[in-house]
Amino acid sequence: DAGVTQSPTHLIKTRGQQVTLRCSPISGHKSVSWYQQVLGQGPQFIFQYYEKEERGRGNFPDRFSARQFPNYSSELNVNALLLGDSALYLCASSKGTGVSQETQYFGPGTRLLVL
Amino acid sequence: AQTVTQSQPEMSVQEAETVTLSCTYDTSENNYYLFWYKQPPSRQMILVIRQEAYKQQNATENRFSVNFQKAAKSFSLKISDSQLGDTAMYFCAFNFGNEKLTFGTGTRLTIIP
């Protein structure tokens, strides 16, 4: 079975621009989470979606938004990019059975560089 | 606040040796799940092992095992017979009963041939 996939793998943007990152979960998984990993640090939670509804949100500004589609894929949008948004953005999927402490499986990430 | 601490930024061991990575945490929750993830230079975060806090028996996956000390809030990872492919960043992570994983800052492990 295919794992979590993300696109694009790399992205270069300039300050003030907007970016959309995409994620497809493992087949059969209904929950998608997004994390930001700044160089040298552990990932920080941004959002979790389950059945197209937001289940959780981390401490990120409103410039960050996301959505989940009927096929359970997801998009993360970041508006008005800042230099500090440069990071690896990781998507993780889980079965979404309603148990919060499920194992999350990660994709390869999208490396975003803001100039 | 729920925090996760990995006090070893970097470690290196000779191939075939055993290495233990440390992780401590702080939470007032009683039921939670604990994970070790591996992130090689390819960036993909790979699940190594998982432990349920309510289980007293330590989890084992082939060469990987954990030493979970709930009272001490300690969760270490032991890698036996280390291999070159074990070279990676290792993160401990916790789910404290909500939707998110809380990660430590990571330990960079290098296996020396």
Interface residues (C-beta under 8 A of the other chain):
Chain A: S33 Y35 G40 Q41 G42 P43 Q44 F45 Q48 R55 G56 G58 L88 L90 A92 S100 Q101 E102 T103 Q104 Y105 F106 G107 P108 G109 R111
Chain B: V4 N31 Y32 Y33 F35 Y37 S42 R43 Q44 M45 I46 L47 R50 E52 F91 A93 N95 G97 N98 E99 K100 L101 T102 F103 G104 T105 G106
